[in-house]
Amino acid sequence: MAQDPAFRERRRGERVLIRIPVQVHGLSKDNKIVTEDAETVVVSRIGGLLRCRTAFKMGGNAEVTNGFTKKGEKFRVVWVSDQAKQGFFDVGIEFLTPAEEFWGISFPAPARA
């Protein structure tokens, strides 16, 4: 299934498993402004998946600062797990403005169908 071209298209890009320390600043589900240290689980050209103690607000904007480079970018929260696992929520984020170099890694060439 993962090799299905339609599946790849839905994912909109290759993903890289990597832990990068980040700081996240945005709105929680209960509309409180939160700043916390977190880490990436997966990153891609269009965003990433973070492990956070806070359930950030779906559709809300968040500023994420890369812990290695200290550079920040703005993201939209596009997915949040329903429940915390081991005290952490999975939070899917998407760049508001493309910034592929933000994660500080080189991505594999896009797969061809």
C-alpha positions as CSV (number, residue, x, y, z in Angstrom):
1,M,0.0,0.0,0.0
2,A,2.8,2.5,0.8
3,Q,4.1,2.0,-2.7
4,D,0.8,3.0,-4.3
5,P,1.4,6.3,-6.2
6,A,-2.0,7.6,-5.1
7,F,-1.0,7.0,-1.5
8,R,2.3,8.9,-2.0
9,E,0.4,11.8,-3.6
10,R,-1.9,12.1,-0.6
11,R,1.2,12.3,1.7
12,R,2.6,15.1,-0.5
13,G,6.2,14.2,-0.1
14,E,8.8,12.0,1.4
15,R,9.2,11.8,5.2
16,V,12.3,11.5,7.2
17,L,12.4,10.0,10.7
18,I,14.5,12.3,12.8
19,R,14.5,13.8,16.3
20,I,15.1,17.5,16.3
21,P,14.6,19.5,19.5
22,V,12.2,22.4,18.9
23,Q,10.3,25.0,20.8
24,V,6.6,25.4,20.0
25,H,4.6,28.6,20.6
26,G,0.9,28.6,19.9
27,L,-2.6,28.1,21.2
28,S,-3.7,25.0,23.1
29,K,-7.0,23.3,22.5
30,D,-8.4,25.4,25.3
31,N,-7.2,28.6,23.7
32,K,-4.3,29.3,26.1
33,I,-1.0,30.6,24.8
34,V,1.6,28.0,25.3
35,T,5.4,27.8,24.8
36,E,7.0,24.4,25.3
37,D,10.0,22.4,24.4
38,A,9.2,19.4,22.1
39,E,10.8,17.3,19.5
40,T,10.1,16.1,16.0
41,V,9.3,12.5,15.2
42,V,9.1,12.9,11.4
43,V,9.8,15.8,9.1
44,S,9.1,16.5,5.4
45,R,9.4,19.3,2.9
46,I,5.9,20.5,3.9
47,G,5.9,20.1,7.7
48,G,6.4,17.5,10.4
49,L,5.0,15.5,13.3
50,L,5.9,16.7,16.8
51,R,5.7,15.1,20.2
52,C,4.3,17.7,22.6
53,R,2.9,17.7,26.1
54,T,0.3,20.1,25.0
55,A,-2.6,19.4,22.6
56,F,-2.3,22.4,20.3
57,K,-5.4,23.8,18.6
58,M,-6.3,22.3,15.3
59,G,-6.2,24.9,12.5
60,G,-4.3,27.3,14.8
61,N,-1.0,28.8,13.9
62,A,2.2,27.9,15.8
63,E,5.7,29.2,15.7
64,V,8.3,26.5,15.8
65,T,12.0,27.2,16.6
66,N,14.6,24.7,15.5
67,G,16.7,23.8,18.6
68,F,19.9,23.3,16.5
69,T,19.8,26.4,14.2
70,K,17.6,28.7,16.5
71,K,15.7,29.7,13.4
72,G,11.9,30.0,13.6
73,E,9.1,29.4,11.1
74,K,5.3,29.7,11.2
75,F,3.2,26.6,10.8
76,R,-0.5,25.6,10.8
77,V,-1.6,22.8,13.2
78,V,-3.2,20.2,10.8
79,W,-3.6,17.2,13.1
80,V,-3.6,16.4,16.8
81,S,-3.9,13.0,18.4
82,D,-7.1,12.5,20.5
83,Q,-5.2,11.2,23.5
84,A,-1.7,11.6,25.0
85,K,0.5,8.5,24.8
86,Q,3.1,8.4,27.7
87,G,2.3,12.0,28.4
88,F,2.7,13.3,24.8
89,F,0.4,14.3,22.0
90,D,1.3,13.8,18.4
91,V,0.9,17.2,16.6
92,G,1.0,17.4,12.8
93,I,2.2,20.8,11.4
94,E,2.4,22.3,8.0
95,F,4.6,25.2,6.9
96,L,2.6,28.4,6.1
97,T,5.4,29.4,3.7
98,P,7.6,26.6,2.2
99,A,10.9,26.5,4.0
100,E,12.5,23.1,3.1
101,E,15.9,24.1,4.6
102,F,14.3,24.8,8.0
103,W,14.9,21.2,9.3
104,G,18.6,21.4,8.4
105,I,18.7,18.2,6.4
106,S,18.7,17.2,2.7
107,F,15.6,15.4,1.7
108,P,15.6,12.4,-0.7
109,A,14.7,13.2,-4.3
110,P,10.9,13.0,-4.8
111,A,9.7,9.5,-5.8
112,R,8.5,9.1,-9.4
113,A,5.3,7.3,-10.0
